[in-house]
């Protein structure tokens, strides 16, 4: 119970404050949009830049860590894809969107603050290693599967090229890339600049959590709730269970093991809805899954923390 009160609830209370403030009209949707734009385009890129620029790359980027996490992610994707198709009879494009929801855990807005509260800021190195590949990997897999499912349009190569261009303009990816550039080059930036970046970075997670709560107000439980329940079960239980099994099989050290399992146990991120909206399929299901799974994760994350010790 201590982990629930001391680690999990403070994070979700901030999300709840954001939800309540917008739901009761104390904070407008325009304000939420501005806050999320600030966090996603400025504050979180600063956080990722500073973290990766100082990261011990040899220690953080362990093949066993990435193999454990992304094996679980891919297994979750195919479980969602096949389940949506065979159990619920959804069209293949809808099934791909469901698979993307079970693939894309909320590694930044929830994974980072919960891991930091549980194990301290010094434990975040493996989290940042996972985050560095998360969006490019997930979107490449999701877009490839969607183009195969639709078998129409401009083709896989052209679509992937478009996605690669979008990724290159994505502020989070730019922050990660600049962090790698500083890390590899050993460039010493002026202390004043770093202090300013650190100020931005410290605002990132609390502002993003509050904004996440405000965004969730827009999502109503309107999709197929049985399908949503499957997405939540795969995201919150199956994905981290597979990462757990892989990590133990590969002999992953305790710190990276905890980061991988805990990140895998997060609810689907808002990118699940962004992806569904991009292709115009399963939007209600994706939106509802983000809302429902985020609420359920208050308890499931507590259980995983208890199992991790």
N, C-alpha and C positions, 0 to 999 in steps of 0.2 A: 504493500500500500504506500510505503514511503516514496518509491519511485514514481508512482502515479501523482502524488501530491507535489513532490519536489522537482520533478523533471518534466513530466508530460503536461500536467495541467497548466503551468504558467505559459507554456507555448500556445496551447489551444485557447487559453483565456484571452490572449492578445488577439487571436483570430476571432474569438467570440465577441470581443469589444468592437472590432471592426464591423462584424455582421450586425450587431445590435445598433451601432451608431447609424449605419446606413438604413437598416430596416425601420428604425424609428424616425428617420428623416433628420437626424442630427448632423449627418455628413452626406453631402450629395454625391450622386453617381459621377458627376463631372470631377469632383474632388478625388474620388477613387481612381478614375482614369488618370488624373494627373499624378497621383501618388504612385500608382503602378508604373507609369512611364518613368518617373524619377528613379524608382528602385531598379527596374529592369534595364533601363538604358544608361544609368549613371552610377548609382550606389552599389548595386551588386557587381557590375563589371569592375569597379574599384576594389571591392572585396576579393574577387577572384584574382585580379591582377596582383594585389599585394600578397595574397596567400601563395600563389604559384611562383612569384618572383623570389620568394624566400624559401621555397620548398626544397627539401633534400630529395631530388628527383630519383636518385638511385634507390633510396629507401621507400619512397611512396609508390613509385610505378612498378609494382611487382606483378609479373605475369600471372601468378597464381591468384592474386587479388582480382585482377580484371577478368580472368577466366571464370572465377567463381561467380562474380556478380553478373557478368553478361551471359553466362550459361543459364542462370536463373531468369534473366530478363527475356532471353530468346524463348525459353521454355514457357514462360508466362504468355508471351506473344502468341505462340502456336496453340496453347491451351485456350486462350480467348478466341482466337480465330476459328479453330475447329469446333469449340463448344457453341459459338454463335451460329455456325453453319449447320451442324448436325443435331444439336439439341433444341435449337430455337428456329431453325429453318430460315435464317436471315440470308439475304442476298450476299454474294461474295464481297462486294465493296463494303457493305455494312459490317460484315465479319472482320474485314481488315481493320476498320475503325475501332471495333471492339478489341481486337488484338493489340492495337496501338495503345489503348487505354490500359491494358494489363501489362504492357511493356514499360510505359513511361512513369516511373515512380517520381514523387515530388522530392527530388534529391537536394534541391537548394533551399526552398522556402520552409520545408519541414525537416529534411534530413540533417542539414547543418546545425540549426539551433538545438535540436533534440540531442544530437551526438555531443555537441559542445556542453550542454547542461549535464549530460550523463557522465562524460569522461574527461571533460576539460578541453580547452582550445588546442592543447598540444596533441590531441587525438585526431585532429581533423585532416591530417595529411592524406590518409587513404581516401577520405571523402572527396577531397579536391582531385585526386587522381581519377576517381570514378566520374566526377562532374565534367572533367576535361573532355571526355569522350561521349558523354551521355546524349546530348542533343544531336550531334552529327551521326552517331551510330543509329539512334532510334529513328530519325527521319529518313536516313538512307534505307533502312530495313522497311519502314512503313510505306514510303513512296514506291519502292521497288515492288512490294507486295500489291499495292493498290493498282499500279500500272499493269501488272500481270492479271489481276482480278478483272479489271475493266477491259483490257485488251483493245484499247481504242485511244483516241486522242493523238498527241504529238509523239508518243513513244517514250520508252524508259530512259534512253540516253538524254534526250532533250529535257525531260522532266528533272532528272537527277542533276543536269547542268544548271537548271534554273534554281533548284534547291541549294546547290553548292554556292551559287551567286548570292542567294538570300542569306545563307550561313556566313558568308564572308562579310556581309554588311550587318550581321547581328552583333549588338553591343556586347553580349555575354561572350561570344566567340572572340571578338576583338580583344576584350579584357584578358581572356585566357591566353591568346596568342602573344600579346604584349608582355604578359607575365613570363611566358617561356623565353621570349627574346631577351628580357633583362636577366633571367636566370642563367641562360646559356652563355650570354656575353660577359656576365660579371660586371655590367655597367653600374656605376655608383651614381644614383640620382641625388640631387640636392635634398638635404634634410627638410627644408621648407616645403618642397613639393611632396615629399613622402608624408609629412605631417598632415598636409591638406587632403591627400588621398586617404589617409587613415581616418580622418574626420568623416569623410563620405562613407567609408566602409563601415564605420561603427553605426551609422544610421540605417544600413541596408536591411538587416534582418528584422528588427522590430517594425520598421515602416512597411516592409513587405508582408509580414504576418498580418498586420492591421489591414492592409490593402487587400490581402487574400480573403479575409472575412467579408469585406465590402463587396468583392467580386462575387462571392458565393451567393449573395442575396439574389442575384439575377437568375440563378439556376433553380428551377422548380422541379420537384419529383414528378415528372410527367412521362418518363420513358417506361419501358417494360421492366417492372420492378424485379421480376425473376431473373432477367438478363443482367440487371444492375447488381443483383445479389451474387451472381456468378462472377462478375467483374471484381467485386469487392473481395470475394473469397480467394480468387487467384492472386490479386494484388497484395492482399494483407496476410495471406497464409501460405499459398503455394510458392510464390516467388521467393520469399525469405527462407522457406523450408528447403528449397532446392539449393539456394546459396549456402545455407548452413551445411547441407550434406556435401556439397562440392568443397567448401572451405575445409571441413574436417578431413575429407579424402585427400586433399592436396597438402595437408599439414600447414595451413595458413596460420601465421602468428596471431596471437590473441588480439592485438590492436587492430590490424587490418580485418580480421575476422569479424569483430564487433561492428566496425564501420560498414562492412559489406552487408551483413545481415540487417543491421538497423536501417540502412539506406533502402534496401530492398523491401522492407516492411512498410514504407511510406505509402500513403494513398496516391492514386493517380494525380499527376499535376494538371494544371490548367491547359498545358499543351495537348492533353487528350481531346479537349473540346476544340482547340485551335486546329488540330489535324482533321477532325471530323468536319468542321466548318469549311476547311480548305477544299474538301472534296464534295461537300454537300450531302453527306451520308451520316446516318445514326447520330445526328446532333443532339436530339433530346436524350438519348441513352447516355451519350458521353457526358453531357452536362450533369445529368442526374447522378451518374457514377462518381463524378468528382465530388459532388456535395455529400452523397451518402457515405462513400468510402472515407472521406475526410472526417466525418462525424464518428464513424465506427472505429477509426484508427486511434482515437483517444484510448480505447480499451485494448486494442490489439497491440499497439506499440508498448503499452505497459506490460503486457504478457511477454513480449519478446525481450524487453529489458530485464524482466525477472529471470527468463531462461538464460540470458547472457551473463547475468550476475553483476 
